[in-house]
Amino acid sequence: MKEDTRWKLLAGIILVTLSLALFTVHYLIFHDAHHVLIYAMGDLAFIPIEVLVVTLIIDQMLASREKQQRMEKLNMVIGTFYSTLGTPLLALLARADPGLSSVRPALAHGAPVSDEAVAKMNACLSSHPCTVRADSMDLEALRTLLVSNDEFLLRIIENPMVFEHESFTDLILAVTHLEEELRARDHLTSLPPTDLAHLQGDMNRVYSHLVPEWVRYMQYLKKHYPFLFSLALRRNPFDPDATVFVEN
């Protein structure tokens, strides 16, 4: 039996014994078994209501608050990912996206500033295939970026909170796999067409996860942390003219 279970069992036995002892003392003092039974039945009658209040209301409130706190911490992890690796990786992949020009007007301003902008962005992303051309990609630059951040990726994977966010977990696993594929090759020039197609599939997997996660993260920053949103907007990976300098 686990230590935690033994402790709970012992506490239960002590509490039940204490309750019986107090009822016994009550009887020995007042010699009135009738009132003892009335009190006992009254307490038993309120147990379902107490269970309802404690387990279905208070417990749910505490669980909801705990989940919200975990998501806040997870969003900090996501923010660290985009600040360190996600944004430069997205900028690199976006340059090799042949269809980016069709959705750049919706993405070039960063996070949406109105409900209409949100709808427009979501519509553009849902119809955009988020694919890249491997022959237009600077594979050496991509490998250098990923390999230089392999320890950073490992630390993210070791964070247990990451696995509470399924889509972000899929993104991290896709990025890690792409890094392993690129690292395993001695050279990235004159690759066979079949191998290039394989790498293109891996890059598309990363890109298709990276774009919607970036949009959700930018929306989160704009709502909760406008000062962080300002910098993220000025580092917009979809805007070739983006600059970190505040110009207006």
Secondary structure, 3 states (H helix, E strand, C coil): CCHHHHHHHHHHHHHHHHHHHHHHHHHHHHCCHHHHHHHHHHHHHHHHHHHHHHHHHHHHHHHHHHHHHHHHHHHHHHHHHHHHHHHHHHHHHHCCCCCHHHCHHHHCCCCCCCHHHHHHHHHHHHHCCCCCCHHHCCHHHHHHHHHCCHHHHHHHHCCHHHHHCHHHHHHHHHHHHHHHHHHCCCCCCCCCHHHHHHHHHHHHHHHHHHHHHHHHHHHHHHHHCHHHHHHHHHCCCCCCCCCCCCCC
